[in-house]
Amino acid sequence: MGALILRHDWSRTPIGTMDQWPPSLRTTLGILLHSAFPMFLFWGPELTCFYNDAFRPSLGIEGKHPAIGKRGKEVWADIWEFICPLINQIMTTGAPVYFEDQLVPFYRNGRMEDIYWTFSYSPVYNDEGNINGVFVTCTETTAHVVDRKKIEDIVALRTRELEEAHEALVHSNNYLQQLINLSREPMQVLTPVFENNRIVDFRYKLTNQAYANYAHATPEALHDHKVSEVFPSYFETSSFINVAKTFETGKDDNWEIHYNADGRDLYNEMNAVKLENEVVVHFTDFTRLKHLQLELLHKIKELERSNEQLEEFAHVASHDLKEPIRKVQFFITRLKKELEPKLNDSEKELFTRIESANVRMGKLVDDLLTYSQLRTPPDQKEAVDLESLLRQILDDLALEVQDKNATVQLVDLPVVHGYRGQLQQLFQNLLSNALKYTNPGQPVAIDVSCSRQQENGVDYYKVQVKDNGIGFEQEYSEKIFQLFTRLHGKHEYAGTGIGLSIVKKVVENHHGKVWAESKPGEGSVFTVLLPVVGEKEEVKSQK
């Protein structure tokens, strides 16, 4: 489906071209396209459709495929009366919905088919924290429902035969083994183990092949063993209590369990039915779906925290703060000029400190405004020649370079696809820090180089800025990217504690990564990963 999405003419859709898509849509599509579980996404005001390769077979050989980029109402016209209220509910309230083995007939393979689904609809939030889409995880359970109905029909038939011939074939292990093997879900037939008239465990009477596979055994090997012998954690979950309750009350029961097996975090939906003196238990493993849901919720919470933080800074660092700072500077200058003939050295020093503090306040406000503006990237990215950009930055820092007797090497810098202004802020901060945090009396050496690197199937440019400055303890390598974090006092090195936060935000806006490695007295290496977009980027030779 990824190739189909890339080929689609998105300019004719309400969500616009792919370079206009918000990070929230890209993140959700990343989860969808890389999942082996069937997934579908409705996005935007017209509920534009996306789905992955795992969902494709559910559309049949003939019928709705391809539906990428089409309106939801157009694709699902035959069942719109059913799913439209669900979508509206989620878009309005944000409350997810879940259906199991739901009959949803629709047209595929040249005819209307009765199709059963187990699915969940969950909200997807945009970059402003508003619901802008509906994420659907689903699996077709038609075969399961048909098999279950077959089993129910056969059980009913056997019950009638039992009334006529007491023993019939009810207790025929071979027959029952074949019967439960019809189900693709793990299934077990259990008999209770009593001590002092109390159920203390259950034994396997029959298991199907699916359950035996789950237990890493065979049905024959499991026969007559206690469940706790095969699964030592059996009593730590609610399964034993629920199965015993079903046996004692005769009432069907279903529940969910979450447990760890062989280092794997697993989620199962359990079902228990009593048949005479036995309990039939079957379950569905929905671990993959649960993990995807938890990952999506985690990303949503991260986005909400980020938005709250940015809104707070935008409020604090408003443009209204700049005018009072300019007025303070004006009055300081005027007052100093009028009083200068009468000032002694101590009073002149006091004026100098006041001016310095006001300048720091102005720089802090400017940095805060810069950081808050990074929340909304420009509409269009462009080709940015990093060599040309860094040389321009070095021209702006020429006095600092000369003052520190610095040598700066630029090696193999490419042309990247990004936001020019933000990339300038990123490397301006990194180079300024490299020139600021230096060892007294030691010539400064700064190397900026680039190589290619792959992570999780994504190709990146790996740009490294290396210096021979004062360095820092590695334990602070993550903390330094937090707002207002400074490892040195303002009297040792000037700064606001916002520069590296700007660096991190710019990298995030480019869907990249940044980290730092350092040792005290041995300098630092800041590594920036920027995604490679296409193969049009040009790599420069050593400068």
Secondary structure, DSSP 8 states (H G I E B T S, - for coil): -HHHHHHS-GGGSTT--GGG--HHHHHHHHHHHT-SS-EEEEETTTTEEEE-TTTGGGGTTTTS---TTSBHHHHTGGGHHHHHHHHHHHHHH---EEEEEEE--EEETTEEE--EEEEEEEEEE-TTS-EEEEEEEEEE-HHHHHHHHHHHHHHHHHHHHHHHSSSTTTT-HHHHHHHHTT-SS-EEEEEEEEETTEEEEEEEEEE-HHHHHHTTS-HHHHTT-BHHHH-TTGGGSSHHHHHHHHHHH---EEEEEEEEETTEEEEEEEEEEEETTEEEEEEEE-HHHHHHHHHHHHHHHHHHHHHHHHHHHHHHT-GGGHHHHHHHHHHHHHHHHHHGGG--HHHHHHHHHHHHHHHHHHHHHHHHHHHHHTTS--S--EEEEHHHHHHHHHHHTHHHHHHTT-EEEEES-BEEEE-HHHHHHHHHHHHHHHHHS--TTS--EEEEEEEEEEETTEEEEEEEEEE-S----GGGTTGGGSTT--SS-TTTS---S-HHHHHHHHHHHTT-EEEEEE-TTS-EEEEEEEE--TT---B----
